[in-house]
Amino acid sequence: MKNYTFRFVVSVLLLLITSIGVFGQAPINIVSGIKGEVYDQFAHDIQNNTHVNLNIYETQGSRDNLNFLFSDSIQIAFVQYDVLKFIAKAKPEIEQNIKVFLPLYSEEVHLITLRTSGIESLKDLNGKRIGVGGLNSGTYVTCSIIQNVTNIKWKAINIDFNQSVTALLEDSLDAFFYVGAAPSSYLSSLKSSIAGKLKLVDVQNDKLEGLYGDKIIEKGQYSWNHDDVETIGVQSLLMVNVNNIDTTSARQIDVLYSDLSDNLKGIQWNKFSHPKWLQVDFGNMDNINWPVYNQKYVSYEMVVNIMAVIAAILSFIQIYFIINKLWKRKHERVVAESISISAMFISIFINGFFAVKNMGGGNLPQLSANIMWITASVISTIIGVGLYVASNRSLGFFRLLLRALNMERQEAGDLAKVFFKPSGAGKIIEILDRVAMVDNDLDNKERDFIQGFADDWGIDMNWDGVKKYVNEKESRFIELRSAMNSYLATSPPKEQASQLIDVISLLVNVDEVVTEEEDLMLAELTGLIMKYLGKGSEIDVFKVAVVPQNENQKTSIEELSKDLTKEFIAGSWVYISEAYYSERYAEIISAQYRALNVFSVVFKPNNMDDVENFVKEKNMLNEE
């Protein structure tokens, strides 16, 4: 009766939501699974990484999801592959409208009992009371298949997963199955007094080979599990009902796929995402014999992987030709001096960083390319310092390295001046002046560097005026940022703006000392330019949330800052700043508001939950 009531309530809600869709874009309805478990967590991870409006409904599991998918209100459902095949035996016609949207990961089959039960394998379940999940769960179907194939005669007891541990402790069960990705949120959160009584049992069996893949639940995935457990895996899928997809929802599902495909690596590396995302490969349809909703979704990933391998091979060929040319001429001074040692160090650093990242992400083609470029950069560095030039043979490597770097430092300013087009030259000089004075110290090398640009552009320098920037104190950061915004507002050529990043970096490093203030503003100014170049998505963004606690503070904030946007969050009006590109710069802005006794916090725009929690906390403090 409880299930029918639940279905009725969900159906009414879906009917209301569908009606609302007439007045706006109808959402995509997706059924997940047990609250807090992996299907439910995955559904919310998907919701947090797409522009598509998703309605998520919790269910009792995979079989329940298929029943909902057969209705006319659900577009997408999480489903176990074995459940899909099991239902298809009785209803083969479902292949006509139930299609694979995307493959996900392999779910582990958990067999849990008490440490004192004496159960060590599947064979020991004969004659035992075994919890096999609710009738509408995927666990129930998997257990039925295992029992039929192995012919082990246990007494099947239908019981929901979240009630099984209690039943085990009360001696109503001898063991129970659960099919779900490890680690399970529920099993991980058990009190130590309860978890210490439990153990996982091996599930692998010769009769199950070929039907299910082998899996390992590693020790430590659950704090109470001290040994690797040999079990089997069930493929999980995102399925769609094409009968429930009209033209509008089809476009939304295309957007959903694009969002997930483009951001898969980001989801996998996000510490808030479920760790099972690391096993997701949208192009992996191995051992899945079922029609797909859109073949390009699963074939696209395969093509990308093939192209990655081809790119790695081409990188090897490219590197070979580059190094071959240099190696044959390594004795020539002009060849050695044509190689930028700084560029080679940057290449080693960048490729080293990505090599570590690709090593963790399992991207072998890109990893091999990173290693090849690191090798090429090392060889180029050895040639570039002049180690093989006959007149340098009496000099050591490190002496040659220092000489090459010094020569490059002297040439770097000239190179920037040659390629740098002085559109808005006065504004550029002001930016350079303010960068030089941001640490309240004008070094002679900084002065000479700026003077070189001014001379080339016919600009008279007033160095006494530049030194007066020291009087701006804390506002010098804001004034420098404002100067950059003023320059970018003139719409300079993007090539020039890009080169300005290099010039500012050279200025910061010209005195061989990078102060904290210089490092802070270099990051912030680089972010502003990257945004202007249309590359803002490649860098971190920070904003400041200001939370007034009374009307006087609200009035003061509105009079003080016209650029803040006003949003209603967690029951309070919150003022949000423009985007900043250095967390430390954002902290300086936030500190200025806190100096006015106004609550303020720095946050990332994609972590609005942090702002909501902060507002709630401050509201509670205010009430106290």
N, C-alpha and C positions, 0 to 999 in steps of 0.2 A: 504493500500500500504506500509505503514511504517513497519508493521509486516512482510510482505513478504520479504522486503528488509533485515530486521534484520535476518530472518531465512536463507536467501541466504548467507549472510556474515558469519553467524555461521557455516553453512554447509561447505563452502569453507575452513574456518579455520580448522574445524575438519578433512577435507580431507587431508589438508597439514600436520597436526599433525600426522595422521595415516600413511602417507607416510614416515615421518621422523622416525616413530617407526621401520621401516625396518632396519635402521642402528643402532638402540639401543633399549632399553627396552621401548615399547610403554606405554604412560601414561594411567591412568584411567580417563575417561572423566565424569564429574559430573555437573549436572545443579542444580542451587540453587534457586534464586528468585530475588526479587527487591534489587538493590544495597543498601547495608547498613542495610537491614532489617534482621530478625532473621535467615531465611534460609541461607542467604549470610554469616552472621556472623558464623553460625554453620559450614558451608562449610570451612571457613578459619580456624576455631578452629580445625577441623579435619585435614586440611592440615598441621597445625603447630604441630600435634601430631602423625605423621605417617612417616615411611620411604618410603611409596609409593609415586610415582610421580603422582600428581593429577592436572588435568586441570579443573578450575572452570569457569562456564559460567553463567552469570546473565540472568534471564528470567523475564517474567511478572507474574509468579506464578505457582501454582500447576497444573492447567490444561495445561498450556504451557509446563511444565516439562514432563507430560505424553506424549504429542505429540512428544517432542524431544526423549523421551525414546523409542517410537515406531520406531524411525529411526535406522539406522545401525551403528551409531557412538557414542552413549551415553551408558555408562554402569550403572550409578547410578543416581538417581533423588530423590529430596525431594518431597513428595506427601502427600496431605491430604487424610485420609481414606475415607471420604464421597465422595470426587471427584473420587477416585478409584472405589467405589461401583456404583456411578452414571454412569461412563463411561462403567462399566461392564454390566449394564443392556442392553445397545445397542450393546456392543461387548463382549459377554460372553467368547469368545475364548481367550481373553487376559490373563486369568488365567493360560494358558499353558506356557507362557513365561515371564510374568511380575510377579516377586516374591518379597516377603518381605525380604530385607537384614537385617535391624534392626529396631525395634520400637524406637521411640524417646519420645516425650512429647505431652501433650495436649495443643493445641493452643486456646486462648481465642477469642470469637466473640465480636468485638467492635461495638457498635452502638453509633455514635457520632452526636450531634446536637448542636445548639446554646442554651445558657442558657435561652434565651427569646422565644424559639420556642413553649413552652407548651407541648412538647413531653416528656412523662414520662414512657412509656412502649411500647411494640410491637404493642398493639392494637391502639395506637395513630398514627400509620403510615398509617392507612387507608386513601386513596386518596392523600397521600403526594408524593412528588418527592424524590425518594430515590436512592442514588448512590450505585450501587451493584458491583463495580469493573469492570475491563476490561473483555472482552469476554474470554480471555485466562487465567484468574485468578481463583484460588480456591474460592475466595470470591464470585464470580459470581455463582458458582455451589451451595455453601452453602446457599446463599440468595434464589436461586430458590427452594431449598428443603424446607427452612423455610416458604416461601410464599405458596408453594403447601400444606404443612401440616397444617399450621394455617389458610389458606384461607383469609389472610389479603390482601386486594386489594390496594397495593401501585403502584405508577408509577415508574417502574424500569428504571434507567438511567445508561447506561454503561459508566463508567468513571474510569480512573486509580486512584489508591489510592493516589499517590502523587499530584494529581490535585484536590482531593475532598475537602480539606480544603478551598482552594481558591474559589471553586464553592459554598461552603456553605456560605462563607462571602459575595459573590456577589449575593446571593439570587437565585442562579441557582438550588440549592438543599435545601431540608428541613432537610435532615439527610443523613448519609451514613454509610455503613457497611465496616468493615475491619476484616479479619480473620488472626490473627498472634499472636505470643507469646507476652505477656505483660512482660516487657515494650517494646513498639515499638521504635526503634531508631528515626524515623521521628517524631512521636508524642511527644517524650520526648524532642526533640530539638526545638520545636516551640517557637517563641518569646513570651514573657509574655503578650505583648499587644494583641496577637492573641489567645494564649492558654486560657487567662482569659475569653474569650467569649464562650468557648466550655464546654460541659459536656458529660459524658458517661450515657447511658440509660440502664436500666435493660432489659435483653433479655429473661430470663427464662419464659417459657410458658408451661402450662399443656399439650398441644398437642405435645410438643417436648420431653417429658419424655420418656426414653427408646431409643430414637433415638440419643440424645446427652447427655453427662454427664454434671452435674452442675459444674460451676466454679465461683470463686469470683475474681474480679479485685480489689485488696485491695486499700484503700485510701492511697495516698502517692506514689503508683507505678508511677503515673504521678503527677507532682507538682500541676497541675491545677485540679486534681480530689480529692475532699475532703470527699467522702463517699464511703463505700464499694458498689460495683456494682455486682448484681447477673446476671450472664451470663451463657453461655454454652461453652463447650469445644469440639474441633475437634482434633482427634488423628492424629499426623504427623508421617510419616514413611520414611525410606530410602528404595527405591525400586530398583531392578535391572532387566534388560532384559537379560535372559539367552541366547538368540540368539546372543547377542553382546559380549559374554564372551567366549574366546578361552582358551586353556590350560594355556598360559602365564598369561593372565589377571585373570584367576581363582586363580592362585597362589598369584598374587598381592592382590586380594580381601581377600584371607585368611590372608595375612600379615596385611592388613588394619584392619580386624576384631581383630586380635591379638593385634595390637598396641592400638586400641581403648578400648578393653576389659581390657588389662593390665594397662592402664593409665587412666581409667575412673575417679577414685577418684582424681587423680592429675588434670585432666581437670576440675572437679567440684570445686576443691578448688583453682584453679588458678584465681586470681582476674581479669585477662584479658579475661577470658572466659565469654560467655553469662550466666547470672544467671539461665536460663532455663535448663542448664546442670544438675543442682541439682535434677531435676525431671526425669532424664533419667534412665531407668532400662532396659537393653537389654534383660532381661528374662521376661518382662511383656508383654504378648500377650493377656491379658484379653480383651474380646469383639472385638478381631480382627479375623475375619473369612476369612482368605486368605492364600494361599499356601506360604510357606517360602522357601527361596533360599537354606539354609542349616540349617536343624533342630538343629544341634549341637550348632549353634550360640545362639539360644534363649533358648535351654534346658540347656546349660552349666551354665548360670547364675542361673537358677532354682536349679540345683544340688548344686552349690556353696552356695546358701542361705540355703538349707536343711542341708548341711554339717556344716554350721556355727551354726545352732541351735543344731545339734548333739554335736558339739565341746563344746558349752556352757553347755550342760547337762553333758558331760564327765568331764568338768572342775569342776562342782559342786561336782561330785562323787569323783574326785581326791582330791579336797580341803577337803572334809569331812573326807576321810581316813587319810590325813596328820594331820589335826587338832585333830581328834579323838585320834590318837596315842600320840600326844604331850599333850593333855588335861588330859589324864589318868595318865601321868607321870610328870605333871607340878610341883610337889613338889620336884622332884629330881634335885639336883644342876648340875649334869653332863648333864642332858637333857637341862636345862636352858642355860648352858654355851656353848652348841653345836649349839645354834641358833645365826646366825650373825645378829646383830641389824642393822648394816650398810646396809646389803643386804635387810633387810625388809624396811628400809627407801627408798632405791632405788626403790624397788618394788612398794611402795605406790606412789612415784613420777611418775614413768613411767606409771603405770596403771591409775593414776589420769589424766595425760596428755592425754592418749588415750581415757579415758572415756569422757572427754570434747570434744575431736575430734569426737568420735563416736556418742555422743549426738547430735552434730550439723549435722552429716552426716546421722542420722537415722538408724545406724547399731545397732539394739537392741540386737541381740545375743552377739556381741562382747562387747557391753556396759555392759551387765549383767555379762559377764566373768570378765571384768575389776573391777566391783564393788565387785564381789566375791573374787578376788585376793587381793584387798585392805583390805577387811574385814579379810581375812586369815592372811595378813601381820601384821595388827594391833593386832590380837590375839597372833600371834607368838612373836611380840615385847613385849607384856605384860608378856608372859611366859619367854621370853629370858632374860629379865632384872633380873629375879629371884624373882618376886613379891610374888610367892606362895611358895618359899623355906622357911622352918620353921625358919632357922637362920637369915633370912632377914626381918622378920615381923616388927621389930622395925625401919626399915629404910623406908624412903619415896620413892615414885616412881622415882622422878627426881634424887635423889642421886644414886639409883640403876642404872638408865639409864646412868649417867656419869661414874660410875664404870665399867659398861659393855662395854661402848665405849672405855674407856681407856685400858681395857684388850684386846679388839679387835685390837686397834692400835698397841699395843706391839707385838701381835702375827702376824699381817699382814705381816711384813717384813720377818719373818721366813717362813711363808707359801709360799711367792713368791720365796724365795731362794730354797725351797725344790723342787718345781715343775719347776723352771726355769733352762733350760739346757744351760750352758755357751758356746754355739757355737759362735765364734767371740767375746769372752769375752772382749778383749781389746777394740774393737769398741764400745761395750755396755758401758764399763766404761767411755770412752771418751764422749759418749752421755750424760750419767748421770752427768759427770763433767760439761759439757757445760750447761745442764739444771739448775744445781745448781748455776752457775755463770751468767745466762742470765739476772738476775736483778742486777748484779754487787755486789752481797752480798752472801758470803758463810756462812750460819748459821751452828752452831755446830751440830745441829740435822741432817742437810743435810750431813755434813761431816761424821758423825757416820754411817748414813744410807748407804752411798756409801762405806765406809771403810769395812762394814760388808760383802758386796759382794766381794770386793777386797781380803779380808782375806780368804773367802771360796774358791776363785779361784786362790789363790797364786799369786796375782798381787801386786807389790810394788807401792804405791801411791806417787807421787811427788806433794804435795799440793802447793808448791811454784809455780810450773809450771801451776797448775790449776788456781791459783789466777791471773796469767798473762793474762788470757782470758779477764780481765777487760780492757786491752789495745786495744782490737779489736773494741770497741765502737759500731757503728751501724752495722758493718759487723758481729757481734756476732750472729745475727739471721740467716744470710745466712750461716755462718760457721756451726752452729748447724744443720740446715736443710741439709747441705752438708754431715755432719757426719752421719745423719740418712740414707740418700741416699746411702752412701758408705757401711753402714751396710747391707741394704736391697739388695744391689748389690751382696752380697755374697750368696744370696738365702738361708737364714736361714730357719729352720723348721717353718711352719706357726703357729704351736702351741706356739713356742717360741716367734715369732714376736707378736702374740696376747697377750701373757703374758707381753711383754715389755710395752704395753699400761698401764697395771695396775701398773707396777713398777714405771714408770714415774709419773703416777698420785699420787702414794704413796709418791714419793720424793717431788713433788710439795706441797703436803699437810702436810708433816712431821713436818714442823716448825709452822703449824697452821695458816700461813699467805700466801695467794695466791696473788702474785703481778700481776700487769697488764701484765708484760713481760712474766711471767710464764704461765698465762692463755692463752695468745696469742700463745705461742709456743706449749703448750699442745694440743691446737686445731689443729695446723698445723702438728705436728708430728703424732697425732692420724690419721689425714687424709691420710698421706703418708702410714702408716701401713695398714689402711683399704683398700687403693687402692691395696697394695701388696697382701692382703688377698682376693682380688676379690670382695670387698664390697664397691667399690667407688661410686656406684649408690645410696647408702644410705645416703650420706652426700653432703652438698652443695659444689660446685666447683666455684672458682673465677679465672679470668685471667686478665692480664694487657694488654691494647692496647696502643701502643706508635705510635704517629703520627708525623713524621718529617715534617717540613715546608720548608726545602730547602735541597739541595744536600749535604752540609757540615754536617747537622744534620743526614742525612741518612747514610753517611759514618761513622760518629762517632758511631752511634747506632750499625751498623754492626760490627765494630771493637770491641766495648765494650761487646756485648752480642752475642755469637754464637748460643745460644739456642732459639732465637726468630724465629718464622715462619713468612713469609712474605705473606700478602694477599691484594688483590686489593678491596677496599671497598669505595663506594660512590665517585669514581673518584680519589682516592688517595691510595698510598701504605701505609699499616698499618702493624706494627710489633706486633705479638701476642705472649705473654709469655706462658710458661708451666702452668699447672694447680696448683693452690694453694688452701688450704683447710681452711684458715682463712681469712676473709675479711680484718681484720686489718693487717695481714701480707702482703697481696696483696697491701694494701694502702702504706705500707712502701716501697715496691719495686717501686710502681708508683711514690711516692714522690722523690725517688732517680733520676728518669728520669726527673721529673719536676724541680729538682734542676739544671739540665743541660739546663733549658729553653726549654724543649721539651714537647709538649702536651702529656698527659698521663691520662688514666682513667681506673678504675676497673669495670669489668662487669662479669655477669654470661654467660657462653657459650650458654645457651638456650635463651638469650635475646640479640641476635645480632643486633636487631633493635636499642638498646641503643647505640651501637658502631657506627652504621651508622648515627644516629642523631648527635652524638658527632662529628664525622668527618665532617659532613656537616656544623655544627656550627663553627668549627675551620677553615674550608675552607673559610666560609663567613667572619670571623674575619680577616683572613690572606689577603683576597682580599681588605678589607677596609683599 
